[in-house]
């Protein structure tokens, strides 16, 4: 593969996020993404108490969640606000509550006109 094409493929997703619109996600949406990633990385059956084993039974206390104590994330309360904020920083995500509903774009020339 052409070296320039390879670099462009690697850099494109980064540049789209860095120079494009910031993504807005709530804390709960971020927690759900973290849980999905945790479950996706798990190999085997019964990651969480609410998961089903190969026979269709709920895993309950036989799940990895209870065996490993914190190595797998299954519930919203397993993820701290510090984890949510770290995710926001890593993926350049803003909190929709932090953006004012009626944003006003300030024109610096207006101040100059008023002072004359």
NUNU-799789 format. One record per atom (N, C-alpha, C): residue in three letters; z, x negated, y negated. Coordinates in steps of 0.001 Angstrom, whole numbers, plus 524288, in hexadecimal, padded with zeros to 5 digits. Example, Ala and Ser with C-alpha at 12.3 -4.5 7.8 and 13.67 -1.06 7.14 Angstrom:
ALA81E787CC7A8163AALA81E787CFF481194ALA81E787CC7080CE4SER81BA87CDCE808CASER81BE47CA9A80424SER81EBE7CD9C7FFE2
END
This chain:
UNK800007FCB680499UNK800008000080000UNK800007FC877FB25UNK7FD4C7FE537F740UNK7FD0A7FB8C7F24CUNK802807FB237EFEBUNK803F17F67B7EE1CUNK809277F57E7EBF5UNK80A537F8FC7E742UNK806837F9B87E3C2UNK807597FCFC7DF18UNK80844802A97E0A4UNK80556804857E471UNK80608809DD7E64CUNK80B6980A8D7E8B9UNK80D08806B97EBC7UNK81231806E17EE34UNK8167B807327EA0DUNK81618803F47E600UNK819F5803FE7E1BFUNK819E18092F7DED5UNK8153780B497DDEBUNK814C5810487DB2CUNK81762814A57DE42UNK816BA8148F7E363UNK819288188C7E6AFUNK81F19818277E666UNK8211D813717E645UNK826C5812B67E5EFUNK828EE8143A7E0A2UNK8261B813007DC78UNK82816813C77D72CUNK82743819537D53CUNK8234F81C0F7D71EUNK822158213C7D518UNK826AA8250A7D53DUNK82967825987D9A5UNK82DD9829407D99EUNK83208827BF7D5ACUNK832CE822BB7D4E1UNK836B9820FF7D11DUNK83509822397CB94UNK830108213E7CA61UNK82E3B8221D7C511UNK82E11827E87C3C5UNK82CD882B2C7C794UNK82CBD830C97C697UNK83225832B57C517UNK83623830A47C787UNK83B708323D7C646UNK83D5D82FA27C145UNK83BFD82ABE7C07CUNK83DF2827DF7BBFBUNK83B8B829CC7B6E5UNK8369F82B4B7B707UNK833FB82CCB7B23AUNK832DC8329C7B1E2UNK833D4835667B602UNK832D083AFD7B60BUNK837B983E087B4A9UNK837A0842F07B612UNK83C16846547B512UNK8409E844D47B89CUNK84547845427B688UNK849E8844737B9BFUNK84ABB8494D7BD13UNK84C618488A7C1D5UNK84D7584CF07C542UNK852D284F1F7C3E4UNK8534A8542B7C42DUNK85856856AD7C343UNK85A338591A7C85EUNK85EEC857BD7C9EFUNK86145859EF7CEA8UNK8670685AFB7CDA0UNK868EB85F467CFC3UNK86E76860777CF4AUNK8718B85D0B7D314UNK876A285CE17D250UNK87A06859E87D5D9UNK8797185BDA7DB77UNK87928861067DC1FUNK878A5863397E165UNK8737C861B27E3F4UNK86F44861937E0EAUNK86A3A85FF37E319UNK86A6B85A417E4D6UNK86CF7857047E1BDUNK86D7F8517E7E326UNK870CB850F67E80EUNK87511853DE7E853UNK8785B853AD7ED04UNK8753D855407F1DCUNK871FE859497F15FUNK86EC085AF47F5C9UNK86AF4856A47F768UNK868A9853EC7F39CUNK8651B84F967F4DCUNK867F084B2A7F7A9UNK86CA8849FE7F5E7UNK86FB8845D77F867UNK87112847607FE02UNK8728D84C497FED1UNK873CA84E2C80417UNK86EF584DE680793UNK86A7784FA780588UNK865A084F6A8089EUNK8645C849D380A35UNK864F78462C8068FUNK863E0840A7807C1UNK867A983E9980BDFUNK86C948402B80B7BUNK8707C83E7D80F48UNK86F2484088814BBUNK86DA38457A8150BUNK86C45847D281A12UNK8673C8457F81C41UNK8639084455818CAUNK85E988420E81A7CUNK85F6483CA381CDDUNK86334839CB81AD5UNK864228347C81CC9UNK867338346D821EEUNK86954838DF82373UNK86C73839318283BUNK868ED8397782D00UNK86A1783650830D9UNK867328366E835C8UNK86ABE838B2839F8UNK868D683C8D83CA2UNK86BEE83F15840A7UNK86CA3844D283F69UNK86FF38476184271UNK870F284CE38415AUNK8768284D8583F5FUNK87784851E383D08UNK87CB18534283AFFUNK87E9884FDA8367AUNK87B9684F768324EUNK87D8D84C8482DD8UNK8820684F6582B19UNK881898548882A8DUNK885618579B8279BUNK887C185BE282B02UNK88C5385DCD8297FUNK88ED1861FB82C86UNK88B71866E382D02UNK8884B868008290AUNK8850686CAC82929UNK87FCD86BC782BF7UNK87EB6866FD82DA1UNK879E7865C583081UNK87A2E8681F835FAUNK875B08688283876UNK8756186A9983DCAUNK873DD8663B84184UNK8763B866428461EUNK874DC8625984A10UNK86FF88641984D03UNK86E718611F850E9UNK8699E86245853D0UNK869DF86770856CAUNK86E948695A857BBUNK86F3986E5D85A74UNK86FD9872EB856A7UNK86F80871BD85198UNK86FCF875D584DA8UNK8754E8772B84BE0UNK879288743884DBFUNK87E928754384C37UNK87FD78725F84730UNK8833D874BC84414UNK885098722683F50UNK8884D86D63840C9UNK8876C8690D83E14UNK889F58641A83F82UNK88FCF8640983E64UNK891708665483A13UNK896FD8668C838C6UNK8998A861328388CUNK89E07860B383B25UNK8A10485BCD83AF9UNK89E948576883E2EUNK89A8C8589384128UNK897C8854858441FUNK893A3851C6840CEUNK8931D8535D83BEDUNK88F138511C8388EUNK8908384B9A836C0UNK88C8F848BE83520UNK88D4B843738330EUNK890A58439782E19UNK89064847DC82B4AUNK89371848848267FUNK8993E8479C8278AUNK89B3A849BF82BC7UNK8A0C38491982D16UNK8A1DD843F082FD6UNK89E08841FF832B1UNK89ED683D128357EUNK89ECE83860831D6UNK89B6D8386482DE5UNK89AD8833BB82A94UNK89DBC8341982561UNK89F87838AD823EFUNK8A2978396A81F1EUNK8A00E836F181A50UNK89BFD8397281861UNK899B8837CB81370UNK894B4834AF813C7UNK893098335381879UNK88E208306B818E6UNK88969833F38182BUNK88A1D838F781929UNK885E383CB08185CUNK887D2840E78149FUNK884668429881132UNK885CE8467780D3CUNK8838B84BBC80ED0UNK886F084FA380F49UNK8853E854CD81108UNK8864A8591C80D0BUNK88A1A85854809A9UNK88BC685C6F80616UNK88BB785A8580070UNK88B1485E437FCD7UNK88B0385CF97F73FUNK88FD5859E87F5A2UNK8945485B5E7F7B4UNK89936858D67F61FUNK899A48533A7F81DUNK89624851A67FB96UNK8961084C387FD74UNK893CD848847F959UNK8914584AB57F55CUNK88E73847907F180UNK89135847FC7EC42UNK8931C8439E7EA60UNK89609843877E571UNK8925A843D07E0C5UNK8948E844E97DC3BUNK89172844F77D76FUNK88F5E83F7E7D648UNK8923383B7A7D7E8UNK8904B836197D73FUNK88B5B8353D7DA82UNK88B37837717DF3AUNK88686837177E27FUNK881EF839F17DFEFUNK8830D83E827DDB3UNK87F008418C7DB04UNK87CDD83E727D664UNK8805883C2A7D34FUNK87EA2839237CEC0UNK87B91834497D056UNK87D19831CB7D497UNK87A3282D3C7D686UNK874B182EDD7D832UNK8743D833677DAA4UNK86F20835757DC3CUNK86BC9836837D769UNK86E2F838DB7D362UNK86B54839E07CE7EUNK8691E834D97CC35UNK86C53830CA7CC0BUNK86A8E82BC97C9EBUNK8663B829677CD3AUNK866E1829917D24DUNK86319827217D5D2UNK85DBF829B27D570UNK85DA182EDF7D504UNK858AE831B67D515UNK85720833E67CFBDUNK8599B832357CB92UNK85868833DA7C639UNK85838839CB7C5D5UNK85C9183C347C6F8UNK85D03841E27C6E2UNK860E4843657C2A4UNK85F92847697BFB0UNK86321849447BBA4UNK865C884E457BD78UNK86A2684F5B7BB0CUNK86D07854277BC1BUNK86AE1858577B87AUNK868ED85CBA7BA87UNK866B6860BF7B720UNK86A9B862D97B321UNK86FA7862877B455UNK8739E864697B0A5UNK8740C860DC7ABE0UNK8722A85C007AC57UNK872B0858527A801UNK86E40858BF7A413UNK86A3985BD27A541UNK865C985C727A1B3UNK866808618B79EBAUNK866C88615979980UNK8676D8662779673UNK862DA869E079757UNK863FE86EEC79759UNK85FEE872D379837UNK85BE9872E1793CDUNK85DBB8729878F06UNK85A39872BB78A81UNK859F486D597880FUNK85720869E678A9AUNK856B08649D7888CUNK8535E864B3783A1UNK855398620E77FAAUNK85255861AE77AC9UNK8506585C1777A3CUNK84B5985B887794CUNK849208565C7788CUNK849B0854FF772D1UNK84C4F850C5771DBUNK84D4084F2276C7DUNK848A484C0376A72UNK8471284D42765B1UNK842C784A8676327UNK8451F846E375F18UNK844B4841BD75FC7UNK8471683E1875C14UNK844CC83E7E7569CUNK8401C8409C75615UNK83DC884114750D8UNK840458457B74DBCUNK842C18492F75055UNK8455F84D7C74D9AUNK849D384B7674A38UNK84CE8847CC74C3CUNK851328459574933UNK84F28842C374468UNK84AD984013744F7UNK8489283D3A74088UNK846B58410C73C61UNK844758457273DFBUNK842908495D73A44UNK8471E84BE07375EUNK84B7584CE673A16UNK8500084F65737AEUNK8529884BD9733B1UNK85290846CD734A3UNK855418432F7311DUNK852268421D72C24UNK84D40843C472BD7UNK84A12842C272728UNK84ACC846D772318
END
